[in-house]
Amino acid sequence: MDFFVNQYLLGKNSSVEHAELKRLQLFKDHQTPAQLVTRDFDPVLHRTMQRFGVANDQLTNLYDFFAQTTDYQGQPLHTEDLKLAVDYQIGTGNNFREVRDGGRLAATIYFAGGTIGQIHHIDWYDQTGSLTLRNTYDIRGFKAVDEFFGQDGHEFNARYYRPDGQLYLERYFVKSVQNTPINSLNILKDWHGQDHWFASENEMFAFFLDELNRAHGENNVFIADRPAVAIDPILHMHSKVHRYLWLPMSHVNDGQDPLKAPLNSLLQNALTENLHRWDGIIVMTQAQARVLRQRLGKSARVLTINGTPVKKAAKRVKMTDRTPHQLISVGRLGYDKQTDQLLQVFAKIKAAVPDVKLTLYGYGAPNDTANFKQLAKDLQIDAAVEFADYQYPLDAAFDQAQLLLNTSRIDAQPLAMGEALGHGVPVVSYDFSYGPDEMIVNYANGRLIALNHSASMAKAVVELLSSPAKLQQMSDHAYDDLDNISAAATWKQWQAVK
């Protein structure tokens, strides 16, 4: 069994999670068992799984595992299902309801987003109005945790329950010097007849991974997909296991020499003193693999596995059937992604092609997103720019787009680029490290532009939009030339992981 170790699966995900989702589908297509493994408690996880098409046997969460609720099926829980005291007065509301005891606010019942009155959590208050207790309910209809708060408003204890009300885990917290909570103790109750004590979440996560490994016969493959949370627990596993480190990033910080600059701090220990403990280091491009082999030496086993396996389109969409002059960008909004520069490039394009439109699919930090929207107004292009936020799936958006633009300056492999090509969308991108030059054949299925040459990018886009025949030719090449990133080629690469 292959286990892809991460922190979470959220309603809005990054390229790390989307690469895992594609990987799960690839393994499923080849009748090979694999699972996404997540650490964080999430009461709506199973609804999120349904949204992304992840079955119960394709994901194991730490809390689900110890609660023994991976396959649990319950019923939605509403206010009327609670056994509240008859003398409480319950208000009305679409998002929450207040519970009053005479004139005093005793509690607030909050509903899960996207549901009609299904309970997410209940906050209980003392006589002074301070939060003392929070009951959080799993989306499948049972109380999953009680969290207790002190007079200072900080959580100090959490108790986790199975659907029958049995306590299986207690967590304790203390305040740091920065006045934030620190997990100081975790007690797993009566697990196979014993209590287990863990001083940190990392210790508990490593124990969980060992238990998961043993439950599947040991000698399984565990891949650290999100380095910040997965490296240490996987390295501290005690059972027989094959360890792999997946790099969803450049191994050095933005703009630094990939051969000589200090390693990214998240990877420093893993790629130096602990390098020998990995069965392999996995990157998504040949270029990064070559650099790492040169940098880490012959003892390092560096594998290249494409992160965006693409299937051939069942139906091709001609350029004449797409939205005329529709450009898209897909990915996180941020200054490291040079979203500001993308908008400046688009302003140049619009000056030459007045009816052009740009849709940005993705999310970023609220302040950054607000700044980008203001920049669009300042450039007087806001009427032609749509900030569409995070959406899934994006098949319809790709099938209506005529070009994908990418102005990033660093990546490990831009996943949206492969998706675009699979939908016959030519790509115009800066030639950054890593990925664009391994997917784009210049002047065939897109254009590679020297990094930060914004005028050249704008000129290339204008030329393509002004030449429908060339645009169609590039679209045909995008559909046809997928050998490097095809699902079949990617599956062959996975055979090197043992």
Stockholm file with secondary structure:
# STOCKHOLM 1.0

chainA/1-498         MDFFVNQYLLGKNSSVEHAELKRLQLFKDHQTPAQLVTRDFDPVLHRTMQRFGVANDQLTNLYDFFAQTTDYQGQPLHTEDLKLAVDYQIGTGNNFREVRDGGRLAATIYFAGGTIGQIHHIDWYDQTGSLTLRNTYDIRGFKAVDEFFGQDGHEFNARYYRPDGQLYLERYFVKSVQNTPINSLNILKDWHGQDHWFASENEMFAFFLDELNRAHGENNVFIADRPAVAIDPILHMHSKVHRYLWLPMSHVNDGQDPLKAPLNSLLQNALTENLHRWDGIIVMTQAQARVLRQRLGKSARVLTINGTPVKKAAKRVKMTDRTPHQLISVGRLGYDKQTDQLLQVFAKIKAAVPDVKLTLYGYGAPNDTANFKQLAKDLQIDAAVEFADYQYPLDAAFDQAQLLLNTSRIDAQPLAMGEALGHGVPVVSYDFSYGPDEMIVNYANGRLIALNHSASMAKAVVELLSSPAKLQQMSDHAYDDLDNISAAATWKQWQAVK
#=GR chainA/1-498 SS CEEEECSCCCSSCCHHHHHHHHHHHHHHHTTCCEEEEECSCCTTHHHHHHHTTCCGGGEEEHHHHHHTCTTCCCCCCCGGGSCCCTTCEECCCSSEEEEEETTEEEEEEEECTTSSSCEEEEEEECTTSCEEEEEEEETTTEEEEEEEECTTSCEEEEEEECTTSCEEEEEEEEECTTSCEEEEEEEEEEETTEEEEESSHHHHHHHHHHHHHHHTTSCEEEEECSHHHHHHHHHTCCSSEEEEEECCSCSBCTTSCTTTSCBCTTTTTTTTTTGGGCSEEEESCHHHHHHHHHHHCTTCCEEECCSSCBCCCSSCCCGGGSCTTEEEEESCBSTTTTHHHHHHHHHHHHHHSTTCEEEEECCBCHHHHHHHHHHHHHTTCGGGEEEEECCSCCHHHHHHCSEEEECCSBCSCCHHHHHHHHTTCCEEEECCBSSHHHHCCBTTTEEEECTTCHHHHHHHHHHHHTCHHHHHHHHHHHHHCCGGGBHHHHHHHHTTCC
#=GC SS_cons         CEEEECSCCCSSCCHHHHHHHHHHHHHHHTTCCEEEEECSCCTTHHHHHHHTTCCGGGEEEHHHHHHTCTTCCCCCCCGGGSCCCTTCEECCCSSEEEEEETTEEEEEEEECTTSSSCEEEEEEECTTSCEEEEEEEETTTEEEEEEEECTTSCEEEEEEECTTSCEEEEEEEEECTTSCEEEEEEEEEEETTEEEEESSHHHHHHHHHHHHHHHTTSCEEEEECSHHHHHHHHHTCCSSEEEEEECCSCSBCTTSCTTTSCBCTTTTTTTTTTGGGCSEEEESCHHHHHHHHHHHCTTCCEEECCSSCBCCCSSCCCGGGSCTTEEEEESCBSTTTTHHHHHHHHHHHHHHSTTCEEEEECCBCHHHHHHHHHHHHHTTCGGGEEEEECCSCCHHHHHHCSEEEECCSBCSCCHHHHHHHHTTCCEEEECCBSSHHHHCCBTTTEEEECTTCHHHHHHHHHHHHTCHHHHHHHHHHHHHCCGGGBHHHHHHHHTTCC
//
